[in-house]
Amino acid sequence: MTPPRRPLLIRKIGELVTLAGPPAPRRGALLGELGIVKHAALLAQGGTLLAAGPSEEVERRALGLDAVEYDAANRVVLPGFVDSHTHLIFGPARLLDFEMRLAGADYHAIAAAGGGIRASMRGVRDADAVALERGARAHLDGFARHGTTTLEAKSGYALDRDNELKTLLVLRRLGAHPLDIVPTYLGAHIVPPEFEARADEYITWIARHFLPELAAAHLARFVDVYCDRGAYTLAQSRRYLEAARALGFALKIHAEQFEATGAARLAVELGAVSADHLEQATAADAAALAASQTVATLLPGSVFHLALDRYAPARMLIEAGAAVALATDFNPGTSPTLSMPMIVALACRMMRMTPAEAITAATINGACALGRAAQCGSLEAGKDADAIVLNATDHRELAYYYGINPVAATFKRGRLIYSESEVAQT
């Protein structure tokens, strides 16, 4: 018999960022409301938060519980990051793409030369499941070190039946990792070579044959599509997503990344949980998103890595009233970062988000973009005890510093899964 886990008490928190509130996306002025408690503590039992608030109240509740204590040393504690857009499973890094880009080639020229997504397709098809799982576990450990406690992970690099199943089954096996992983099927990423110039036939095959198989196997929570130049048209995206919705999948869309296609408004029309990228979003897109429950997930890491000069119009989206989230877009070609702190720093510098807005977008709004706001994204009684300790005494330091890892410790469901040092533990 495994002995019951002892409760956890995190003491001497200088600044506790709770983000307390309803399990719904924060918009407008509420995006900057962090619910900060000074001189605070956290108490968790069985992986769930029992209390989060002023030290005296919380520590009184801990009396007699024989809790494991962690001394936060007057530092900042905030909810674990919720990274709602990653491409976790892939083979080799796309280093040739990187060199070509530095020499002046753009995204589409690299793809035409055999690089880009098709290079990752070959890597995933050629790798066995053991190798893919080993690589993904190493990445997950890196996410935990940088404070992520929940993340979405997409398939979409294999683009055929057997290897997409291989990818999704690897994601299922990764469920044993401490981090929560939400699986997404991105079969409509690009058109695979077997269906060259026959994208409509590929969409038909997915809709009639593969999506029902995935639904029966419960291998994905979301279905995603890449609607853009060189990928899928608005009409093809609609047909694919409508088929997925009819089978009970929740929807996501890669929207308005390189061209304005109308995909953001399609996301709203179909009730997608999120529309992601949005670098080319218009005022009409912002108004539609603001009037909907679809979360605008912004991915500044990909713009930075591609050395582009047009970031998503975060201020326009926020001022319109859209719910804005941030995510890494971790992938081998356009955003090879697993650091949500770096994404927060980029969001503030390049998209003029405030530190408070960026923290909200990286936590509770990210949870909303995964349909998990009732479980994670804030530090409140009844939610998962997912928390991170920063080497900082003010939450604004998270955005102020960049290129370093500010995370001192990561807790997942009340269990310490990463610590830069054992010194602070008792």
C-alpha positions as CSV (number, residue, x, y, z in Angstrom):
1,M,0.0,0.0,0.0
2,T,1.3,3.5,-0.9
3,P,1.2,5.7,2.2
4,P,-1.1,8.7,1.8
5,R,0.7,11.9,0.7
6,R,1.2,14.4,3.4
7,P,-0.4,17.9,3.0
8,L,1.8,20.7,1.6
9,L,2.2,24.1,3.3
10,I,4.0,26.8,1.3
11,R,4.9,29.5,3.9
12,K,6.4,32.9,3.8
13,I,5.1,33.9,0.4
14,G,5.9,37.6,-0.1
15,E,3.5,38.1,-3.0
16,L,0.8,35.5,-3.9
17,V,-0.8,35.9,-7.3
18,T,-4.1,34.1,-6.9
19,L,-6.1,35.2,-10.0
20,A,-9.1,34.3,-8.0
21,G,-12.4,34.6,-9.7
22,P,-14.9,32.8,-11.9
23,P,-13.6,30.0,-14.1
24,A,-14.1,32.1,-17.2
25,P,-11.6,34.1,-19.4
26,R,-10.6,37.5,-18.2
27,R,-11.2,40.4,-20.6
28,G,-10.5,44.2,-20.7
29,A,-9.6,45.7,-17.4
30,L,-10.1,42.3,-15.6
31,L,-7.1,41.0,-17.6
32,G,-4.9,43.1,-15.3
33,E,-6.5,42.0,-12.0
34,L,-4.2,39.4,-10.4
35,G,-5.8,39.0,-7.0
36,I,-2.5,39.6,-5.2
37,V,-2.2,38.7,-1.5
38,K,0.8,39.9,0.4
39,H,2.4,37.9,3.2
40,A,0.6,34.7,2.2
41,A,0.6,31.0,2.4
42,L,-0.8,28.0,0.5
43,L,-2.2,24.8,1.9
44,A,-2.9,21.7,-0.2
45,Q,-4.0,18.1,0.5
46,G,-4.4,15.2,-1.8
47,G,-3.3,17.4,-4.7
48,T,-6.0,20.0,-4.2
49,L,-5.8,23.4,-2.7
50,L,-7.4,23.8,0.7
51,A,-6.6,27.4,1.2
52,A,-4.7,30.3,-0.4
53,G,-4.5,33.6,1.4
54,P,-3.1,35.5,4.3
55,S,-0.4,33.6,6.3
56,E,-2.2,33.6,9.6
57,E,-5.4,32.2,8.3
58,V,-3.8,29.5,6.2
59,E,-1.3,28.4,8.8
60,R,-4.0,28.1,11.3
61,R,-5.8,25.7,9.1
62,A,-2.6,23.7,8.8
63,L,-2.3,23.1,12.5
64,G,-2.3,19.3,13.3
65,L,-2.1,18.2,9.7
66,D,1.6,17.2,9.7
67,A,2.2,19.1,6.5
68,V,5.4,19.1,4.5
69,E,6.6,22.7,4.6
70,Y,8.2,24.8,1.9
71,D,9.7,28.2,2.7
72,A,9.1,30.6,-0.2
73,A,11.5,33.0,1.4
74,N,9.3,36.1,0.7
75,R,9.3,35.4,-3.0
76,V,6.5,35.5,-5.6
77,V,4.2,32.5,-6.0
78,L,1.8,32.2,-8.9
79,P,-0.3,29.6,-10.6
80,G,1.6,27.1,-12.8
81,F,1.6,28.3,-16.5
82,V,-1.0,26.7,-18.8
83,D,0.6,26.5,-22.3
84,S,-2.4,26.0,-24.6
85,H,-0.5,25.5,-27.9
86,T,2.4,23.2,-28.4
87,H,3.6,20.7,-31.0
88,L,5.3,18.5,-28.5
89,I,6.0,15.4,-30.6
90,F,8.7,15.7,-33.3
91,G,11.9,14.3,-34.5
92,P,15.1,16.2,-35.3
93,A,15.4,20.0,-34.9
94,R,15.0,21.8,-38.2
95,L,18.5,23.3,-38.3
96,L,18.6,23.6,-42.1
97,D,15.5,25.7,-42.0
98,F,17.1,27.9,-39.5
99,E,20.2,28.5,-41.6
100,M,18.2,29.1,-44.8
101,R,16.1,31.6,-42.9
102,L,19.2,33.4,-41.7
103,A,20.4,33.6,-45.4
104,G,17.1,35.3,-46.4
105,A,14.7,32.5,-47.3
106,D,11.2,32.9,-46.1
107,Y,8.8,30.3,-44.6
108,H,7.3,29.3,-47.9
109,A,10.6,29.1,-49.8
110,I,12.0,26.8,-47.2
111,A,8.9,24.6,-47.5
112,A,9.3,24.5,-51.3
113,A,12.9,23.4,-50.9
114,G,11.8,20.3,-48.8
115,G,12.1,21.9,-45.4
116,G,9.4,23.1,-43.1
117,I,6.6,20.9,-42.0
118,R,7.4,18.2,-44.5
119,A,10.9,17.8,-43.0
120,S,9.2,17.2,-39.6
121,M,6.8,14.8,-41.3
122,R,9.7,12.7,-42.5
123,G,11.3,12.8,-39.0
124,V,8.1,11.6,-37.2
125,R,7.4,8.9,-39.8
126,D,10.9,7.6,-39.6
127,A,11.1,7.5,-35.8
128,D,9.8,4.7,-33.7
129,A,7.4,5.4,-30.8
130,V,10.1,4.8,-28.2
131,A,12.3,7.5,-29.6
132,L,9.4,10.0,-29.9
133,E,8.4,9.3,-26.3
134,R,11.9,9.7,-25.0
135,G,12.3,13.1,-26.8
136,A,8.9,14.3,-25.5
137,R,9.7,13.3,-21.9
138,A,12.8,15.4,-22.1
139,H,10.8,18.4,-23.3
140,L,8.2,17.9,-20.6
141,D,10.9,18.0,-18.0
142,G,12.1,21.3,-19.5
143,F,8.5,22.7,-19.4
144,A,8.3,21.8,-15.7
145,R,11.6,23.6,-15.0
146,H,10.2,26.7,-16.6
147,G,7.0,26.6,-14.6
148,T,4.5,25.0,-17.0
149,T,2.1,22.6,-15.2
150,T,-0.5,22.0,-17.9
151,L,0.0,22.0,-21.7
152,E,-1.8,21.1,-24.9
153,A,0.1,18.9,-27.4
154,K,-0.7,18.4,-31.0
155,S,-0.2,15.7,-33.5
156,G,0.1,16.8,-37.1
157,Y,3.6,16.1,-38.2
158,A,2.9,12.5,-39.5
159,L,-0.1,13.2,-41.7
160,D,-1.0,9.6,-42.4
161,R,-3.1,7.1,-40.4
162,D,-0.5,4.9,-38.8
163,N,1.9,7.6,-37.8
164,E,-0.7,10.0,-36.5
165,L,-2.0,7.1,-34.4
166,K,1.6,6.5,-33.3
167,T,1.9,10.1,-32.2
168,L,-1.4,10.2,-30.3
169,L,-0.7,6.9,-28.6
170,V,2.7,8.4,-27.5
171,L,0.7,11.3,-26.0
172,R,-1.5,8.9,-24.2
173,R,1.5,7.1,-22.7
174,L,2.9,10.5,-21.6
175,G,0.0,10.7,-19.3
176,A,2.2,9.1,-16.7
177,H,4.3,12.3,-16.6
178,P,3.5,14.7,-13.8
179,L,2.4,17.4,-16.1
180,D,-1.2,17.4,-17.5
181,I,-1.2,16.9,-21.3
182,V,-4.3,17.8,-23.4
183,P,-4.1,16.0,-26.8
184,T,-5.1,17.6,-30.0
185,Y,-5.4,16.1,-33.5
186,L,-3.9,18.4,-36.2
187,G,-4.4,16.1,-39.2
188,A,-5.1,19.1,-41.4
189,H,-1.7,20.7,-40.9
190,I,-0.4,20.7,-44.5
191,V,-1.4,18.5,-47.4
192,P,0.7,15.2,-47.2
193,P,2.6,14.1,-50.3
194,E,0.2,11.2,-50.9
195,F,-2.5,13.7,-51.6
196,E,-0.5,16.3,-53.5
197,A,-2.9,18.7,-55.2
198,R,-5.8,16.7,-53.8
199,A,-6.5,18.5,-50.5
200,D,-10.2,18.1,-50.8
201,E,-9.8,14.3,-51.1
202,Y,-7.6,14.3,-48.0
203,I,-10.2,16.2,-46.0
204,T,-12.8,13.8,-47.1
205,W,-10.7,10.8,-46.0
206,I,-10.1,12.4,-42.6
207,A,-13.8,13.3,-42.1
208,R,-15.2,10.0,-43.2
209,H,-12.6,7.5,-41.9
210,F,-10.0,8.8,-39.5
211,L,-12.0,11.2,-37.3
212,P,-14.6,8.5,-36.4
213,E,-11.7,6.1,-35.6
214,L,-10.1,8.8,-33.3
215,A,-13.5,9.5,-31.6
216,A,-14.0,5.8,-30.9
217,A,-10.5,5.5,-29.4
218,H,-10.8,8.7,-27.3
219,L,-7.3,9.8,-28.4
220,A,-7.9,13.5,-28.7
221,R,-9.8,16.2,-26.9
222,F,-9.4,18.9,-29.7
223,V,-9.2,18.9,-33.4
224,D,-7.2,21.7,-35.0
225,V,-6.7,22.9,-38.6
226,Y,-4.0,25.2,-40.2
227,C,-6.0,27.6,-42.3
228,D,-3.5,29.7,-44.3
229,R,-1.7,30.1,-47.6
230,G,0.1,26.8,-48.5
231,A,-2.2,24.8,-46.1
232,Y,-6.0,24.7,-46.1
233,T,-8.6,27.1,-47.5
234,L,-11.5,28.5,-45.4
235,A,-13.9,26.1,-47.1
236,Q,-11.8,23.1,-46.5
237,S,-11.2,24.1,-42.9
238,R,-15.0,24.5,-42.4
239,R,-15.7,21.1,-43.7
240,Y,-13.0,19.4,-41.6
241,L,-14.1,21.2,-38.4
242,E,-17.8,20.6,-38.9
243,A,-17.1,16.9,-39.2
244,A,-15.0,17.0,-36.0
245,R,-17.7,18.9,-34.1
246,A,-20.3,16.5,-35.2
247,L,-18.3,13.7,-33.6
248,G,-18.0,15.6,-30.3
249,F,-14.5,17.1,-30.6
250,A,-13.8,20.6,-29.3
251,L,-12.3,22.8,-32.0
252,K,-9.1,24.9,-32.4
253,I,-7.9,26.9,-35.5
254,H,-4.5,28.2,-36.6
255,A,-5.9,31.5,-37.8
256,E,-4.6,34.7,-39.6
257,Q,-0.9,33.8,-39.2
258,F,0.5,34.8,-42.6
259,E,-2.6,36.0,-44.4
260,A,-6.0,37.3,-43.4
261,T,-8.3,34.3,-44.3
262,G,-11.4,34.8,-42.3
263,A,-10.4,31.8,-40.0
264,A,-10.8,33.8,-36.8
265,R,-14.5,34.5,-37.7
266,L,-14.9,30.9,-38.7
267,A,-13.7,29.9,-35.2
268,V,-16.3,32.2,-33.7
269,E,-19.1,30.9,-35.9
270,L,-18.3,27.2,-35.1
271,G,-17.8,27.8,-31.4
272,A,-14.1,26.9,-31.4
273,V,-12.4,27.1,-28.0
274,S,-9.6,29.1,-29.4
275,A,-8.2,30.9,-32.5
276,D,-4.4,30.8,-32.4
277,H,-1.7,33.1,-33.9
278,L,-3.8,36.1,-35.2
279,E,-0.8,38.1,-36.5
280,Q,-3.0,39.4,-39.4
281,A,-6.2,39.8,-37.4
282,T,-8.3,42.8,-38.3
283,A,-10.6,45.0,-36.3
284,A,-13.6,43.0,-37.5
285,D,-11.9,39.8,-36.2
286,A,-11.3,41.5,-32.9
287,A,-14.9,42.5,-32.6
288,A,-16.1,39.0,-33.5
289,L,-13.8,37.4,-30.9
290,A,-14.9,39.9,-28.3
291,A,-18.5,39.0,-28.8
292,S,-17.7,35.2,-28.4
293,Q,-16.3,32.7,-26.0
294,T,-13.5,31.9,-28.4
295,V,-10.1,32.7,-26.8
296,A,-7.5,34.6,-28.9
297,T,-4.3,32.7,-28.3
298,L,-1.2,34.7,-29.2
299,L,2.1,33.1,-30.0
300,P,4.9,35.7,-30.1
301,G,7.6,33.1,-30.0
302,S,7.0,32.1,-33.6
303,V,7.1,35.7,-34.8
304,F,10.4,36.2,-32.9
305,H,12.0,33.1,-34.3
306,L,11.0,33.8,-37.8
307,A,12.3,37.4,-37.4
308,L,9.1,38.9,-38.6
309,D,8.0,42.4,-37.8
310,R,4.3,41.9,-37.3
311,Y,3.1,40.5,-34.0
312,A,-0.5,39.8,-33.2
313,P,-2.3,43.1,-32.3
314,A,-2.7,42.3,-28.6
315,R,-3.8,45.9,-27.6
316,M,-6.5,46.0,-30.3
317,L,-7.8,42.6,-29.2
318,I,-7.8,43.5,-25.5
319,E,-9.4,46.9,-26.0
320,A,-12.1,45.3,-28.2
321,G,-12.9,42.9,-25.3
322,A,-11.4,39.7,-26.6
323,A,-10.2,37.1,-24.2
324,V,-6.4,36.8,-24.8
325,A,-4.2,33.9,-23.9
326,L,-0.4,33.3,-24.5
327,A,1.3,30.1,-25.4
328,T,4.7,29.0,-26.6
329,D,3.8,27.3,-29.9
330,F,6.8,25.0,-29.1
331,N,7.8,23.3,-32.3
332,P,11.0,22.5,-34.2
333,G,10.6,24.9,-37.0
334,T,9.2,28.2,-36.0
335,S,9.2,28.4,-32.1
336,P,11.8,26.2,-30.5
337,T,11.1,27.5,-27.0
338,L,9.4,25.8,-24.0
339,S,9.8,28.9,-21.8
340,M,6.6,30.6,-20.9
341,P,8.6,33.2,-19.0
342,M,10.2,34.2,-22.3
343,I,6.8,34.3,-24.0
344,V,5.6,36.7,-21.2
345,A,8.7,38.9,-21.7
346,L,8.0,39.0,-25.5
347,A,4.3,39.8,-25.0
348,C,5.2,42.8,-23.0
349,R,8.0,44.1,-25.2
350,M,6.6,43.4,-28.7
351,M,2.8,43.4,-28.1
352,R,2.7,46.1,-25.4
353,M,0.8,43.9,-22.9
354,T,1.3,44.8,-19.3
355,P,3.0,42.3,-17.0
356,A,-0.3,41.7,-15.2
357,E,-2.1,41.1,-18.5
358,A,0.6,38.7,-19.7
359,I,0.5,36.7,-16.5
360,T,-3.3,36.3,-16.7
361,A,-3.0,35.3,-20.4
362,A,-0.4,32.7,-19.5
363,T,-2.4,31.1,-16.6
364,I,-6.2,31.4,-16.2
365,N,-6.9,32.4,-19.8
366,G,-4.6,29.6,-21.1
367,A,-6.7,27.3,-18.9
368,C,-9.9,28.6,-20.6
369,A,-8.3,27.9,-24.0
370,L,-8.1,24.3,-23.0
371,G,-11.5,24.1,-21.3
372,R,-9.8,23.5,-17.9
373,A,-10.4,26.7,-16.0
374,A,-12.3,24.9,-13.3
375,Q,-9.2,22.8,-12.6
376,C,-6.2,25.0,-13.0
377,G,-5.0,28.5,-13.9
378,S,-5.6,30.1,-10.5
379,L,-4.8,29.5,-6.9
380,E,-8.1,28.9,-5.2
381,A,-9.6,26.4,-2.8
382,G,-10.9,23.3,-4.7
383,K,-8.5,23.7,-7.7
384,D,-5.4,21.6,-8.4
385,A,-2.4,22.7,-6.3
386,D,-0.3,23.8,-9.3
387,A,2.0,26.6,-8.2
388,I,5.4,28.0,-9.0
389,V,7.9,29.9,-6.9
390,L,9.8,32.7,-8.7
391,N,13.2,34.1,-7.9
392,A,11.5,37.5,-7.6
393,T,9.8,39.6,-5.0
394,D,7.5,41.5,-7.4
395,H,5.4,39.8,-10.2
396,R,6.6,42.4,-12.7
397,E,10.1,40.9,-12.6
398,L,8.8,37.9,-14.6
399,A,8.4,40.2,-17.6
400,Y,11.3,42.5,-16.8
401,Y,14.0,39.9,-17.1
402,Y,14.4,37.7,-20.2
403,G,16.7,35.0,-21.4
404,I,16.9,33.5,-18.0
405,N,14.8,31.0,-16.1
406,P,13.2,32.8,-13.1
407,V,11.5,29.6,-11.7
408,A,12.8,28.4,-8.4
409,A,10.3,25.6,-7.8
410,T,7.3,24.0,-9.6
411,F,4.6,22.1,-7.8
412,K,2.1,19.9,-9.6
413,R,-1.0,18.9,-7.5
414,G,0.9,19.7,-4.4
415,R,4.0,17.7,-5.3
416,L,7.4,19.3,-5.9
417,I,8.4,18.3,-9.4
418,Y,11.2,20.8,-9.9
419,S,13.5,22.7,-7.5
420,E,16.6,24.6,-8.5
421,S,17.8,23.9,-4.9
422,E,16.9,21.8,-2.0
423,V,18.0,24.5,0.4
424,A,14.5,26.1,0.9
425,Q,12.8,22.8,1.7
426,T,12.2,21.6,5.3
